[in-house]
Amino acid sequence: MGSTRNSFLFTYQTTRPVKCLYFDGASGVLGDNGTMDTQMLFLYGNITGPPGKNSSADFLWDEYGRAEHLCAWLRDVSPSEGIEGVVRMSTGFELIWCDFDSPSVRLVSRFNVSVPLLGYNRTSLLPKKVDRDLFVADEERDLPAPDWEIDWEHEPFVASQQWDWFTSASRSYSVDDLASAREPSIRLLDADFVSLYSPVYEELQSRLNLLDREHLNLTADGLWLGVSDGGSRRKAVEALGRRRARHSVGVISPQEVARYREEMVQMVRRVTKQDHHHDVSWSHTCDLITDQFSKRLLRFQHLLQHGHLRGDESPVEVRRRFALLRERAHALLMPFFDYSPEMNYQSSLDRCKGTYLPWAVQSDGDQRLHDHFVGQAIEEVLDGICSVVIGVGTSIERMWLQDFNGPIEKASDERLYRLRAETRIWKDKIEELTAWLGWAPHWMSCDRLCAWDVSTPYNLPFDTDLKTEICCHSQEECYIPMWPVFRQLSPQKPAYGNRAIDPKELEHDLWNPRCVKIKNFVSK
């Protein structure tokens, strides 16, 4: 960030399209909660790392060792201009580049971005004479690392560097629209990838399903049995929607580890040899489906949860409330719903599923879907969404035509009772659909619009008796905890303090983004 001595910035540019291996998920996060497990399996056949390390922490922080092993493996499997790097996601996308002598990249610039030190102690209002040596003009000069007990007071941007890092990372790590938060320099070849959710890993899937059954009250076929005795439906449905957060490859068998590593070898060799011009982009298809349904389903669910009738509304008010519910259902149904008197369910279902499947898949019949497990998963997701949405929409339309499409002259207890009973059924079906989909990242957002640039003074919460009041922008950003800043952020509890992380607090923060300011990110 240029706020410490010896800060050099290297800028490289690719000279041609290059092929890289991509590990999905937060695979660049240095943590012991599973983020690096697929790399561990890939390199060492376990999730603990190579033998001989004094502790797991030693291996965890050995990023250069990990990079060397990944690059050595790639050179063995795909020599001669094959795969040249590894892409991972941390708080943004990062690239492990294996050979800086490769003709695929060129060095654009290298220079020292260290800024001149302040000529005064930032906790004192008494200026000092600026020593010219504090300004480093020679980019080749080696500079000593600052003594953080003293020199931080002379670093001009030490208070803002974490904020600048966060706002840069948040452009990739978006909580508002993850589907569009792709790295523009990367194009996925999503016809060639390995997933441990594939049906070929039958034993792993069986163990994960058993874990879900134990924690979520599911049948052997994965059907939800409902809320356990004395339990909360809201919490149970919430847990269903977040179930994949419990999944770990740590329960995989040695035989399936060997299969996984061999699949990786075969995939890399295919990608190295072929020019990939596939007529189907599974990731694009997934984006179309989530963009179409994620926000609309959430709004519809919210209306069903909070728009219930008390029982003392007038007939006109009851119809007005039901009309609003019908409008939201129409927004989901309109592209494919059959509004004819027959309301043909099957034709509406076929249109719903056919709208989002690529023509190259549909023209091959069912075979193309069944040939790829991602195609099977997409078909299953579409069938689940379309069947519930069209089923609920058909029920709403029939009730509207039967009870609310004509003049309402007087209240009807029977009509109101029927509407309230049906609304509970619709609510349960939509809640269970969204929980089954598990699109939690698409549904997380701050509960208000974060503030823009407004200058305001505040006190920096430095760990010192001398505090200076400065003025800076209070621009806010919508924040979800990301590595390495996991703690609840507030002026009293800054991101980098000495306070231990409370697991319950962290769990709450992970699922409840909130607006934060620069003063939440003070690093001292």
C-alpha positions as CSV (number, residue, x, y, z in Angstrom):
1,M,0.0,0.0,0.0
2,G,3.1,2.3,0.0
3,S,2.8,2.9,3.7
4,T,5.8,0.9,4.8
5,R,9.5,1.1,3.9
6,N,10.6,-0.9,0.9
7,S,7.2,-1.2,-0.8
8,F,7.8,-2.2,-4.5
9,L,5.1,-2.5,-7.1
10,F,5.7,-4.9,-10.0
11,T,3.2,-4.7,-12.9
12,Y,3.1,-7.5,-15.5
13,Q,1.0,-7.9,-18.6
14,T,0.1,-11.0,-20.6
15,T,1.2,-11.1,-24.2
16,R,-1.1,-13.8,-25.2
17,P,-4.0,-15.9,-23.8
18,V,-2.7,-18.2,-21.1
19,K,-4.1,-21.3,-19.4
20,C,-4.2,-21.5,-15.6
21,L,-5.6,-24.0,-13.1
22,Y,-8.4,-22.5,-11.0
23,F,-9.2,-23.7,-7.4
24,D,-12.8,-22.6,-6.7
25,G,-14.0,-21.1,-3.4
26,A,-11.9,-19.0,-1.1
27,S,-8.9,-21.2,-1.9
28,G,-6.3,-18.5,-1.2
29,V,-7.5,-17.9,2.4
30,L,-4.9,-19.1,4.9
31,G,-7.2,-20.8,7.4
32,D,-7.9,-24.2,8.9
33,N,-11.6,-24.2,8.2
34,G,-11.4,-26.1,4.9
35,T,-10.5,-23.3,2.4
36,M,-7.3,-25.0,1.3
37,D,-8.5,-28.6,1.5
38,T,-8.8,-29.3,-2.2
39,Q,-5.2,-28.1,-2.7
40,M,-4.0,-30.3,0.2
41,L,-5.7,-33.3,-1.4
42,F,-4.3,-32.4,-4.8
43,L,-0.7,-32.1,-3.6
44,Y,-0.4,-34.4,-0.6
45,G,-3.4,-36.7,-0.6
46,N,-4.6,-35.3,2.8
47,I,-5.8,-32.1,4.3
48,T,-3.0,-31.6,6.9
49,G,0.0,-31.1,4.5
50,P,3.3,-32.8,4.1
51,P,4.8,-34.8,7.0
52,G,7.7,-33.3,8.9
53,K,6.2,-29.9,9.7
54,N,6.3,-28.9,13.3
55,S,2.7,-27.8,13.2
56,S,-0.2,-27.2,10.8
57,A,0.4,-23.5,11.3
58,D,3.9,-23.9,9.7
59,F,2.5,-25.4,6.6
60,L,-0.5,-23.0,6.5
61,W,1.8,-20.0,6.1
62,D,4.2,-21.6,3.7
63,E,2.7,-20.0,0.6
64,Y,5.9,-20.1,-1.4
65,G,6.4,-23.8,-0.6
66,R,2.8,-24.5,-1.8
67,A,3.4,-22.4,-5.0
68,E,6.6,-24.3,-5.8
69,H,4.8,-27.7,-5.4
70,L,1.9,-26.6,-7.6
71,C,4.1,-25.3,-10.3
72,A,6.4,-28.4,-10.2
73,W,3.3,-30.6,-10.6
74,L,2.0,-28.5,-13.6
75,R,5.4,-28.7,-15.3
76,D,5.4,-32.5,-15.0
77,V,1.8,-32.9,-16.2
78,S,1.6,-30.2,-18.9
79,P,5.1,-29.4,-20.2
80,S,5.8,-27.1,-23.2
81,E,3.5,-24.1,-22.9
82,G,0.8,-25.9,-21.1
83,I,-0.8,-24.5,-17.9
84,E,1.4,-21.7,-16.6
85,G,-0.2,-20.6,-13.4
86,V,-2.8,-21.1,-10.6
87,V,-5.7,-18.8,-9.9
88,R,-7.2,-18.7,-6.4
89,M,-9.6,-16.4,-4.6
90,S,-8.9,-14.7,-1.3
91,T,-10.4,-11.3,-0.8
92,G,-9.9,-10.9,-4.5
93,F,-8.5,-13.1,-7.2
94,E,-4.8,-13.9,-7.1
95,L,-2.5,-15.6,-9.6
96,I,0.5,-17.8,-8.8
97,W,2.7,-17.4,-11.9
98,C,5.2,-20.2,-12.3
99,D,7.8,-18.8,-14.8
100,F,8.5,-15.1,-15.0
101,D,10.8,-15.9,-18.0
102,S,7.9,-17.2,-20.0
103,P,7.1,-15.3,-23.2
104,S,3.5,-15.2,-22.1
105,V,4.2,-12.2,-19.8
106,R,6.2,-9.0,-19.9
107,L,7.3,-6.7,-17.1
108,V,5.5,-3.3,-17.5
109,S,7.1,-1.5,-14.6
110,R,8.8,-2.0,-11.3
111,F,9.3,0.9,-8.9
112,N,9.4,1.8,-5.2
113,V,6.0,3.2,-4.1
114,S,7.1,4.0,-0.5
115,V,5.8,7.4,0.5
116,P,7.9,10.0,2.4
117,L,7.7,9.7,6.2
118,L,6.0,12.4,8.2
119,G,8.3,15.0,9.6
120,Y,6.5,15.0,12.9
121,N,5.0,12.5,15.4
122,R,1.4,12.0,14.4
123,T,0.4,12.0,18.1
124,S,2.0,15.4,18.6
125,L,1.0,18.7,17.1
126,L,4.7,19.9,17.3
127,P,6.1,19.7,13.8
128,K,9.7,18.7,13.2
129,K,12.2,19.6,10.5
130,V,11.7,17.3,7.6
131,D,14.9,15.2,6.9
132,R,15.4,14.8,3.2
133,D,16.5,11.3,3.8
134,L,13.0,10.4,4.8
135,F,11.9,10.8,1.2
136,V,13.2,7.8,-0.8
137,A,13.8,8.7,-4.5
138,D,16.1,5.8,-5.4
139,E,13.8,2.9,-6.3
140,E,16.7,0.4,-6.0
141,R,17.5,1.5,-2.4
142,D,16.8,-1.1,0.3
143,L,14.9,0.4,3.1
144,P,14.6,-0.9,6.7
145,A,11.3,-2.2,7.9
146,P,9.7,0.3,10.2
147,D,9.8,-0.2,13.9
148,W,6.1,-0.4,14.6
149,E,6.5,0.7,18.2
150,I,7.9,4.0,16.9
151,D,7.9,4.5,13.2
152,W,4.2,4.0,12.6
153,E,3.7,7.5,14.0
154,H,5.6,8.8,11.0
155,E,3.9,6.7,8.3
156,P,1.3,9.0,6.7
157,F,-1.1,6.3,5.4
158,V,-0.9,3.6,8.1
159,A,-4.4,4.5,9.3
160,S,-6.1,4.2,5.9
161,Q,-4.2,1.3,4.3
162,Q,-6.5,-1.4,5.5
163,W,-9.5,0.6,4.3
164,D,-8.0,1.0,0.9
165,W,-7.2,-2.7,0.8
166,F,-10.8,-3.6,1.8
167,T,-12.5,-1.3,-0.8
168,S,-10.3,-2.7,-3.5
169,A,-11.1,-6.3,-2.4
170,S,-14.8,-5.6,-2.1
171,R,-15.0,-5.0,-5.9
172,S,-14.5,-8.7,-6.3
173,Y,-16.0,-9.9,-3.1
174,S,-19.4,-8.4,-3.6
175,V,-22.3,-9.2,-1.4
176,D,-24.8,-7.3,-3.6
177,D,-24.4,-9.3,-6.8
178,L,-22.0,-12.2,-6.7
179,A,-23.1,-13.4,-10.1
180,S,-21.7,-10.4,-11.8
181,A,-18.6,-10.1,-9.6
182,R,-16.4,-12.1,-11.9
183,E,-12.7,-11.3,-12.6
184,P,-12.9,-9.8,-16.2
185,S,-9.5,-11.1,-17.1
186,I,-10.5,-14.8,-16.5
187,R,-12.7,-16.9,-18.7
188,L,-13.7,-20.3,-17.2
189,L,-13.5,-23.4,-19.4
190,D,-16.3,-24.9,-17.5
191,A,-16.7,-28.0,-19.6
192,D,-13.4,-29.3,-18.1
193,F,-13.3,-29.3,-14.3
194,V,-13.3,-31.6,-11.4
195,S,-15.9,-31.4,-8.6
196,L,-16.0,-33.5,-5.4
197,Y,-19.8,-33.1,-5.5
198,S,-19.8,-35.2,-8.7
199,P,-21.8,-38.5,-8.3
200,V,-18.6,-40.5,-9.0
201,Y,-17.5,-39.7,-5.5
202,E,-20.3,-41.9,-4.1
203,E,-18.7,-42.7,-0.8
204,L,-17.9,-39.0,0.0
205,Q,-21.5,-38.0,-1.0
206,S,-22.8,-40.7,1.3
207,R,-20.8,-39.4,4.3
208,L,-21.9,-35.8,3.6
209,N,-25.5,-36.9,3.3
210,L,-25.2,-38.7,6.6
211,L,-23.8,-35.5,8.2
212,D,-26.8,-33.6,6.8
213,R,-29.3,-36.2,8.1
214,E,-27.8,-36.0,11.6
215,H,-28.0,-32.2,11.8
216,L,-31.0,-31.3,9.7
217,N,-33.6,-34.0,10.3
218,L,-33.5,-35.4,6.7
219,T,-34.6,-38.8,5.4
220,A,-32.2,-41.1,3.6
221,D,-33.4,-39.7,0.3
222,G,-32.7,-36.1,1.5
223,L,-36.3,-35.1,2.2
224,W,-36.8,-32.8,5.1
225,L,-39.0,-34.2,7.9
226,G,-39.9,-30.8,9.2
227,V,-39.1,-29.1,12.5
228,S,-38.0,-31.3,15.4
229,D,-40.1,-31.3,18.5
230,G,-39.8,-27.9,20.2
231,G,-37.6,-26.5,17.5
232,S,-37.9,-23.2,15.6
233,R,-39.0,-23.4,12.0
234,R,-37.1,-20.2,11.1
235,K,-33.8,-21.6,12.5
236,A,-34.4,-25.0,10.9
237,V,-35.0,-23.5,7.5
238,E,-32.0,-21.2,7.9
239,A,-29.8,-24.2,8.7
240,L,-31.0,-26.0,5.7
241,G,-30.0,-23.1,3.5
242,R,-26.5,-23.0,5.0
243,R,-25.9,-26.7,5.1
244,R,-23.0,-26.7,2.6
245,A,-21.0,-24.7,5.1
246,R,-20.7,-27.8,7.2
247,H,-19.4,-30.0,4.3
248,S,-15.7,-30.9,4.5
249,V,-13.6,-33.2,2.3
250,G,-11.8,-34.3,5.4
251,V,-14.1,-37.4,5.4
252,I,-13.1,-38.5,1.9
253,S,-11.6,-42.0,1.6
254,P,-8.1,-42.8,0.3
255,Q,-9.5,-44.5,-2.7
256,E,-11.5,-41.4,-3.7
257,V,-8.5,-39.2,-3.0
258,A,-6.6,-41.2,-5.6
259,R,-9.6,-40.8,-8.1
260,Y,-9.6,-37.1,-7.5
261,R,-5.9,-36.7,-8.2
262,E,-6.1,-38.8,-11.3
263,E,-9.1,-36.8,-12.5
264,M,-7.0,-33.7,-12.1
265,V,-4.2,-35.2,-14.2
266,Q,-6.5,-36.1,-17.0
267,M,-8.3,-32.8,-17.0
268,V,-5.0,-30.8,-17.2
269,R,-3.8,-33.0,-20.1
270,R,-7.0,-32.5,-22.0
271,V,-6.9,-28.7,-21.5
272,T,-3.3,-28.6,-22.5
273,K,-3.8,-30.4,-25.8
274,Q,-7.1,-28.9,-26.9
275,D,-8.4,-25.6,-28.2
276,H,-11.5,-25.0,-26.1
277,H,-14.4,-23.6,-28.1
278,H,-17.4,-25.2,-26.4
279,D,-20.9,-24.4,-27.5
280,V,-22.2,-24.6,-23.9
281,S,-21.2,-22.4,-21.0
282,W,-22.5,-24.0,-17.8
283,S,-21.4,-21.0,-15.7
284,H,-23.3,-18.7,-18.0
285,T,-26.4,-20.9,-17.7
286,C,-26.1,-20.8,-13.9
287,D,-25.8,-17.0,-13.9
288,L,-29.0,-16.7,-16.1
289,I,-30.9,-18.8,-13.6
290,T,-29.7,-17.1,-10.5
291,D,-30.1,-13.6,-12.0
292,Q,-33.7,-14.4,-13.0
293,F,-34.9,-16.1,-9.8
294,S,-32.7,-15.2,-6.8
295,K,-33.9,-11.6,-6.0
296,R,-37.5,-12.3,-7.1
297,L,-37.8,-15.4,-4.9
298,L,-36.5,-13.5,-2.0
299,R,-38.9,-10.6,-2.4
300,F,-41.8,-13.1,-2.8
301,Q,-40.8,-15.0,0.3
302,H,-40.5,-11.7,2.3
303,L,-44.0,-10.7,1.2
304,L,-45.4,-14.1,2.3
305,Q,-43.6,-14.0,5.6
306,H,-44.6,-10.4,6.5
307,G,-47.8,-9.8,4.6
308,H,-50.0,-12.1,6.6
309,L,-53.6,-11.2,7.4
310,R,-54.6,-10.5,11.0
311,G,-58.3,-11.3,10.5
312,D,-59.8,-7.8,11.2
313,E,-59.1,-6.3,7.7
314,S,-62.0,-5.0,5.6
315,P,-62.9,-7.0,2.4
316,V,-61.4,-4.3,0.3
317,E,-58.1,-4.4,2.3
318,V,-58.0,-8.2,2.1
319,R,-58.3,-8.0,-1.7
320,R,-55.7,-5.3,-1.9
321,R,-53.2,-7.3,0.0
322,F,-53.9,-10.4,-2.1
323,A,-53.6,-8.4,-5.3
324,L,-50.1,-7.3,-4.2
325,L,-49.2,-11.0,-3.6
326,R,-50.5,-11.9,-7.0
327,E,-48.4,-9.1,-8.6
328,R,-45.2,-10.6,-7.1
329,A,-46.2,-14.1,-8.3
330,H,-46.8,-12.7,-11.7
331,A,-43.3,-11.2,-11.8
332,L,-42.0,-14.8,-11.4
333,L,-44.5,-16.5,-13.7
334,M,-44.9,-14.1,-16.6
335,P,-42.3,-15.5,-19.1
336,F,-43.8,-19.0,-19.2
337,F,-47.1,-19.2,-17.3
338,D,-50.2,-20.4,-19.1
339,Y,-53.0,-17.9,-18.2
340,S,-55.6,-19.7,-20.3
341,P,-58.7,-21.1,-18.5
342,E,-57.1,-24.5,-18.4
343,M,-53.9,-23.3,-16.8
344,N,-51.9,-26.1,-18.3
345,Y,-49.3,-26.9,-15.6
346,Q,-47.2,-29.2,-17.7
347,S,-46.8,-26.8,-20.6
348,S,-45.9,-24.0,-18.2
349,L,-43.3,-26.2,-16.6
350,D,-41.8,-27.2,-19.9
351,R,-41.5,-23.5,-20.9
352,C,-39.9,-22.6,-17.6
353,K,-37.2,-25.3,-17.9
354,G,-36.7,-24.7,-21.6
355,T,-36.2,-21.0,-21.3
356,Y,-32.9,-21.4,-19.5
357,L,-31.3,-24.5,-21.0
358,P,-29.0,-23.7,-23.9
359,W,-30.3,-24.7,-27.3
360,A,-27.2,-26.9,-28.0
361,V,-28.3,-29.0,-25.0
362,Q,-32.0,-29.1,-25.9
363,S,-31.3,-30.0,-29.5
364,D,-29.4,-33.1,-28.4
365,G,-32.3,-34.2,-26.3
366,D,-31.7,-35.5,-22.8
367,Q,-28.4,-37.2,-23.6
368,R,-26.4,-33.9,-23.4
369,L,-27.7,-33.2,-19.9
370,H,-27.0,-36.7,-18.6
371,D,-23.5,-36.8,-20.1
372,H,-22.3,-34.0,-17.7
373,F,-23.1,-33.9,-14.0
374,V,-23.4,-30.2,-14.1
375,G,-26.1,-30.5,-16.7
376,Q,-27.9,-33.0,-14.5
377,A,-27.6,-30.5,-11.5
378,I,-29.0,-27.6,-13.6
379,E,-31.9,-29.7,-14.8
380,E,-32.7,-30.7,-11.2
381,V,-32.5,-27.1,-10.0
382,L,-34.8,-25.9,-12.8
383,D,-37.2,-28.6,-12.1
384,G,-37.3,-27.7,-8.4
385,I,-37.7,-24.0,-9.0
386,C,-40.2,-24.3,-11.9
387,S,-42.4,-26.9,-10.2
388,V,-42.8,-24.9,-7.0
389,V,-43.1,-21.5,-8.6
390,I,-45.7,-22.6,-11.1
391,G,-47.5,-24.7,-8.5
392,V,-47.9,-21.8,-6.1
393,G,-48.7,-19.4,-9.0
394,T,-51.4,-21.7,-10.3
395,S,-52.9,-21.9,-6.8
396,I,-52.9,-18.1,-6.5
397,E,-54.5,-17.6,-9.8
398,R,-57.3,-20.1,-9.2
399,M,-58.1,-18.5,-5.8
400,W,-58.1,-15.0,-7.3
401,L,-60.5,-16.1,-10.0
402,Q,-62.7,-17.9,-7.6
403,D,-62.9,-15.5,-4.7
404,F,-61.5,-12.1,-5.6
405,N,-62.0,-11.2,-9.3
406,G,-65.5,-9.9,-8.9
407,P,-67.2,-7.4,-6.6
408,I,-66.8,-8.0,-2.9
409,E,-69.9,-6.7,-1.1
410,K,-69.3,-8.2,2.4
411,A,-66.8,-10.0,4.4
412,S,-66.6,-13.8,4.3
413,D,-65.1,-15.7,7.1
414,E,-64.8,-18.8,5.0
415,R,-63.0,-16.9,2.2
416,L,-60.6,-15.3,4.7
417,Y,-59.9,-18.6,6.4
418,R,-59.2,-20.3,3.1
419,L,-56.8,-17.4,2.0
420,R,-54.9,-17.5,5.3
421,A,-54.5,-21.3,5.2
422,E,-53.3,-21.2,1.6
423,T,-50.9,-18.4,2.3
424,R,-49.2,-20.4,5.0
425,I,-48.8,-23.3,2.5
426,W,-47.4,-21.0,-0.1
427,K,-45.0,-19.5,2.4
428,D,-43.7,-22.9,3.5
429,K,-43.2,-24.1,0.0
430,I,-41.2,-21.0,-1.0
431,E,-39.1,-21.1,2.2
432,E,-38.3,-24.7,1.6
433,L,-37.4,-24.0,-2.0
434,T,-35.0,-21.2,-1.1
435,A,-33.4,-23.4,1.6
436,W,-33.0,-26.2,-0.8
437,L,-31.3,-23.9,-3.3
438,G,-28.9,-22.6,-0.7
439,W,-28.2,-19.4,-2.6
440,A,-27.4,-17.5,0.6
441,P,-24.6,-15.4,-0.9
442,H,-27.0,-14.0,-3.4
443,W,-29.4,-13.1,-0.7
444,M,-27.1,-11.2,1.7
445,S,-27.0,-7.5,1.6
446,C,-26.8,-4.6,4.0
447,D,-30.2,-3.6,5.4
448,R,-29.8,0.0,4.2
449,L,-28.0,1.9,1.5
450,C,-24.5,2.7,2.8
451,A,-23.5,6.4,3.0
452,W,-21.5,8.2,0.3
453,D,-18.7,10.8,0.8
454,V,-19.4,13.1,3.7
455,S,-16.5,14.7,5.5
456,T,-16.7,14.3,9.3
457,P,-14.2,14.3,12.2
458,Y,-13.6,11.3,14.3
459,N,-11.1,10.0,16.8
460,L,-8.7,7.3,15.7
461,P,-8.7,4.6,18.3
462,F,-5.0,4.1,18.5
463,D,-3.6,2.2,21.5
464,T,-2.0,5.3,22.9
465,D,-2.9,7.9,25.5
466,L,-2.3,10.7,22.9
467,K,-5.2,10.8,20.4
468,T,-5.5,13.3,17.7
469,E,-8.7,14.3,16.1
470,I,-8.5,14.3,12.3
471,C,-11.0,14.8,9.5
472,C,-11.5,12.2,6.9
473,H,-14.2,10.8,4.6
474,S,-16.9,8.7,6.2
475,Q,-17.7,6.9,3.0
476,E,-19.2,3.5,3.9
477,E,-19.0,0.1,2.2
478,C,-21.2,-2.9,2.6
479,Y,-19.0,-5.4,4.4
480,I,-19.1,-9.1,5.0
481,P,-16.2,-10.6,7.0
482,M,-13.4,-11.6,4.7
483,W,-9.9,-12.9,5.3
484,P,-8.0,-11.7,7.3
485,V,-10.5,-9.3,8.8
486,F,-13.1,-11.5,10.5
487,R,-14.0,-9.6,13.6
488,Q,-17.1,-7.5,14.2
489,L,-16.2,-4.0,13.1
490,S,-17.1,-0.9,15.1
491,P,-15.1,2.1,16.3
492,Q,-14.9,0.4,19.8
493,K,-13.8,-2.9,18.2
494,P,-11.6,-2.2,15.2
495,A,-10.6,-4.8,12.7
496,Y,-7.1,-5.2,14.1
497,G,-7.2,-5.2,17.8
498,N,-6.2,-7.6,20.6
499,R,-9.7,-8.9,21.1
500,A,-10.2,-12.6,20.6
501,I,-12.8,-13.7,18.0
502,D,-16.1,-14.9,19.5
503,P,-17.3,-17.8,17.3
504,K,-20.9,-16.9,17.8
505,E,-20.2,-13.3,16.9
506,L,-18.3,-14.4,13.8
507,E,-21.2,-16.7,12.7
508,H,-23.6,-13.8,13.1
509,D,-21.4,-11.4,11.2
510,L,-20.8,-13.8,8.3
511,W,-24.5,-13.9,7.4
512,N,-25.4,-10.3,8.3
513,P,-23.4,-7.7,6.3
514,R,-23.4,-4.2,7.5
515,C,-22.1,-0.7,6.5
516,V,-18.7,0.1,7.8
517,K,-16.5,3.3,7.7
518,I,-12.7,3.8,7.5
519,K,-12.4,4.1,11.3
520,N,-13.5,0.5,11.6
521,F,-10.3,-0.5,9.8
522,V,-7.6,1.3,11.8
523,S,-4.6,-1.1,11.9
524,K,-2.8,0.1,15.0
